[in-house]
């Protein structure tokens, strides 16, 4: 085979591999509840956007990486307040905890999704019995 054919084949193969990795890293991390994905148009979310899911007993912020992922989880019982900081198109969800630790900031969601995240957290808190 000629060297040019091998080079073109290598580039095409590398491109297909990159697309497969990108597809695998961008799928929803759970199928149990709806997942809210940050917009790729926002800073820090261009390649693998952060995802947020609100379960009945916890809130999960999940950020994929090339190898593995970073996950922050907070029990709905430990959520002190939820606020939404919006701009014209996008919004950030700020989840403050009762333990005094740094708030979880979910950056770059569409305004409608940010409001829905807050609504779901509030509903999850209302549905949980108080200890």
C-alpha positions as CSV (number, residue, x, y, z in Angstrom):
1,X,0.0,0.0,0.0
2,X,1.1,3.5,-0.6
3,X,2.0,5.8,2.3
4,X,-0.8,8.3,1.4
5,X,-3.5,5.6,1.6
6,X,-2.3,4.6,5.1
7,X,-2.2,8.2,6.3
8,X,-5.7,9.0,5.0
9,X,-6.9,5.7,6.6
10,X,-5.3,6.6,9.9
11,X,-6.8,10.1,10.0
12,X,-10.3,8.7,9.2
13,X,-9.9,6.0,11.8
14,X,-8.7,8.5,14.4
15,X,-11.7,10.7,13.5
16,X,-14.2,7.8,13.9
17,X,-12.5,6.9,17.3
18,X,-12.9,10.5,18.5
19,X,-16.5,10.6,17.5
20,X,-17.2,7.3,19.3
21,X,-15.6,8.5,22.5
22,X,-17.4,11.9,22.3
23,X,-20.8,10.0,21.8
24,X,-20.1,7.7,24.7
25,X,-19.1,10.6,27.1
26,X,-22.2,12.7,26.2
27,X,-24.9,10.1,26.9
28,X,-27.1,10.6,30.0
29,X,-25.6,9.1,33.1
30,X,-28.9,7.8,34.3
31,X,-32.2,6.7,32.8
32,X,-34.1,6.8,36.1
33,X,-35.0,10.5,36.0
34,X,-34.8,13.3,33.5
35,X,-31.2,14.7,33.0
36,X,-30.6,18.4,32.4
37,X,-27.6,19.0,30.3
38,X,-25.7,22.3,30.2
39,X,-25.4,24.1,26.9
40,X,-22.3,23.7,24.9
41,X,-22.4,27.4,24.2
42,X,-21.3,28.2,27.8
43,X,-17.8,28.2,29.2
44,X,-16.6,24.9,30.6
45,X,-19.2,22.9,28.8
46,X,-17.9,22.8,25.2
47,X,-16.8,19.2,24.9
48,X,-18.6,17.3,27.6
49,X,-21.3,19.4,29.2
50,X,-22.3,19.0,32.9
51,X,-25.5,17.1,33.6
52,X,-27.8,17.5,36.6
53,X,-30.4,15.0,37.8
54,X,-32.9,15.4,40.6
55,X,-33.8,12.1,42.3
56,X,-36.5,11.9,45.0
57,X,-33.7,11.7,47.7
58,X,-30.7,13.4,46.2
59,X,-29.4,15.9,43.5
60,X,-26.5,14.8,41.4
61,X,-24.2,17.1,39.4
62,X,-22.2,14.9,36.9
63,X,-19.4,16.1,34.7
64,X,-17.9,13.6,32.2
65,X,-14.2,13.6,31.5
66,X,-12.0,11.8,29.0
67,X,-11.2,9.2,31.7
68,X,-14.0,8.8,34.2
69,X,-16.2,11.6,35.6
70,X,-16.6,14.1,38.5
71,X,-19.8,13.7,40.5
72,X,-21.2,15.8,43.3
73,X,-24.2,14.5,45.2
74,X,-26.3,16.2,47.9
75,X,-29.2,14.7,49.8
76,X,-32.4,16.7,49.4
77,X,-32.6,16.8,53.2
78,X,-29.3,18.8,53.2
79,X,-30.4,21.4,50.7
80,X,-30.9,24.7,52.5
81,X,-31.8,26.8,49.5
82,X,-31.9,26.8,45.7
83,X,-31.5,29.9,43.6
84,X,-31.4,30.6,39.9
85,X,-29.1,33.3,38.5
86,X,-30.3,33.9,34.9
87,X,-29.2,36.0,31.9
88,X,-31.0,36.5,28.7
89,X,-30.7,32.8,27.5
90,X,-28.8,30.8,30.1
91,X,-29.0,30.4,33.9
92,X,-27.0,29.0,36.8
93,X,-28.5,26.9,39.6
94,X,-26.9,27.5,43.0
95,X,-27.7,24.9,45.6
96,X,-26.7,25.8,49.1
97,X,-26.3,23.2,51.8
98,X,-27.3,23.1,55.5
99,X,-23.8,21.9,56.4
100,X,-22.1,25.2,55.6
101,X,-19.9,23.8,52.8
102,X,-19.5,25.6,49.5
103,X,-22.6,25.8,47.4
104,X,-23.0,23.6,44.3
105,X,-23.1,25.8,41.2
106,X,-24.6,24.3,38.1
107,X,-23.4,26.6,35.3
108,X,-24.7,27.1,31.8
109,X,-28.2,25.6,31.7
110,X,-31.0,27.0,29.6
111,X,-33.3,29.3,31.6
112,X,-36.2,26.9,31.4
113,X,-34.1,24.0,32.5
114,X,-32.7,26.0,35.4
115,X,-36.2,26.8,36.6
116,X,-37.2,23.2,36.2
117,X,-34.3,22.0,38.3
118,X,-35.3,24.3,41.1
119,X,-38.9,23.2,40.8
120,X,-37.9,19.5,41.0
121,X,-35.7,20.1,44.0
122,X,-38.5,21.9,45.8
123,X,-40.9,19.1,45.0
124,X,-38.4,16.5,46.2
125,X,-38.0,18.4,49.5
126,X,-41.8,18.7,49.9
127,X,-42.3,15.0,49.3
128,X,-39.8,13.9,51.9
129,X,-40.8,13.3,55.5
130,X,-39.0,15.5,58.0
131,X,-36.8,13.6,60.6
